[in-house]
Amino acid sequence: MCIVDATSVAQALSLWKSQEAAATAGFPPGDVTPYVLRHMAATWMTQDGVPLWTIAGFLGHSDIRMVEKHYAHHHPDYQKVAAQAIGQRLAKLKLAPHSGKTREVTAR
């Protein structure tokens, strides 16, 4: 799980404000901004499964709508239930990749 606090973000912001640090990391001067760091932190937290409410609070939002809209698709469980449902349906039709059987399906 990714643990990021305000102090580490402030330290990162100070570091990345330096054009030398950005250049050393391979970024053209001016490409790494506080907005980029904020977006990166929210994306990493989401990818590590941090609850959306926690991320919203960290970013200073009063609810999760913004986080849900912009970052939820990075969550490891994003669309997991939908993918499982499709897999189960394909398995019933014996079309799932793991079933070993295939049949031709024509569109109507």
C-alpha positions as semicolon CSV with decimal commas, in nm:
position;residue;x (nm);y (nm);z (nm)
1;M;0,000;0,000;0,000
2;C;0,131;0,344;-0,092
3;I;0,168;0,575;0,207
4;V;0,206;0,941;0,117
5;D;0,172;1,227;0,362
6;A;0,170;1,602;0,317
7;T;0,533;1,628;0,428
8;S;0,659;1,384;0,166
9;V;0,456;1,562;-0,104
10;A;0,600;1,898;0,005
11;Q;0,950;1,751;-0,007
12;A;0,881;1,607;-0,353
13;L;0,750;1,943;-0,471
14;S;1,064;2,116;-0,349
15;L;1,283;1,861;-0,520
16;W;1,096;1,873;-0,851
17;K;1,093;2,251;-0,863
18;S;1,459;2,223;-0,946
19;Q;1,513;2,210;-1,321
20;E;1,832;2,019;-1,253
21;A;1,644;1,739;-1,073
22;A;1,386;1,717;-1,353
23;A;1,661;1,707;-1,616
24;T;1,847;1,438;-1,419
25;A;1,528;1,232;-1,417
26;G;1,500;1,276;-1,793
27;F;1,220;1,533;-1,799
28;P;1,247;1,850;-2,006
29;P;1,251;2,165;-1,790
30;G;0,900;2,275;-1,699
31;D;0,734;1,937;-1,764
32;V;0,714;1,842;-1,395
33;T;0,477;2,074;-1,213
34;P;0,294;2,056;-0,879
35;Y;-0,014;1,948;-1,077
36;V;0,179;1,658;-1,233
37;L;0,305;1,548;-0,890
38;R;-0,045;1,569;-0,742
39;H;-0,187;1,364;-1,028
40;M;0,097;1,112;-0,998
41;A;0,041;1,074;-0,622
42;A;-0,335;1,019;-0,667
43;T;-0,274;0,768;-0,947
44;W;-0,019;0,573;-0,743
45;M;-0,246;0,565;-0,438
46;T;-0,532;0,438;-0,652
47;Q;-0,313;0,172;-0,815
48;D;-0,209;0,056;-0,469
49;G;-0,573;0,009;-0,367
50;V;-0,602;0,306;-0,131
51;P;-0,974;0,371;-0,067
52;L;-1,116;0,656;-0,276
53;W;-1,236;0,837;0,039
54;T;-0,880;0,836;0,174
55;I;-0,743;0,975;-0,153
56;A;-1,016;1,240;-0,165
57;G;-0,929;1,350;0,188
58;F;-0,559;1,361;0,106
59;L;-0,628;1,579;-0,198
60;G;-0,857;1,806;0,005
61;H;-1,185;1,707;-0,160
62;S;-1,504;1,693;0,047
63;D;-1,638;1,391;-0,144
64;I;-1,512;1,124;-0,382
65;R;-1,671;1,243;-0,709
66;M;-1,355;1,402;-0,849
67;V;-1,135;1,109;-0,745
68;E;-1,387;0,861;-0,883
69;K;-1,409;1,045;-1,215
70;H;-1,035;1,086;-1,271
71;Y;-0,862;0,805;-1,084
72;A;-1,097;0,510;-1,016
73;H;-1,003;0,340;-1,343
74;H;-0,649;0,296;-1,205
75;H;-0,777;0,084;-0,915
76;P;-0,675;-0,283;-0,938
77;D;-1,038;-0,395;-0,901
78;Y;-1,173;-0,159;-1,167
79;Q;-1,422;-0,351;-1,380
80;K;-1,321;-0,679;-1,214
81;V;-1,684;-0,777;-1,153
82;A;-1,775;-0,694;-1,514
83;A;-1,485;-0,901;-1,650
84;Q;-1,581;-1,194;-1,425
85;A;-1,943;-1,178;-1,545
86;I;-1,835;-1,186;-1,909
87;G;-1,596;-1,474;-1,837
88;Q;-1,871;-1,673;-1,666
89;R;-2,109;-1,617;-1,955
90;L;-1,843;-1,720;-2,208
91;A;-1,767;-2,030;-2,002
92;K;-2,137;-2,127;-2,010
93;L;-2,128;-2,090;-2,388
94;K;-1,800;-2,284;-2,396
95;L;-1,630;-1,986;-2,555
96;A;-1,397;-1,896;-2,270
97;P;-1,027;-1,911;-2,360
98;H;-0,960;-2,163;-2,081
99;S;-1,234;-2,405;-2,192
100;G;-1,026;-2,543;-2,477
101;K;-1,332;-2,549;-2,701
102;T;-1,425;-2,291;-2,959
103;R;-1,715;-2,248;-3,188
104;E;-1,799;-1,994;-3,451
105;V;-2,047;-1,730;-3,343
106;T;-2,214;-1,517;-3,606
107;A;-2,358;-1,173;-3,541
108;R;-2,728;-1,128;-3,603
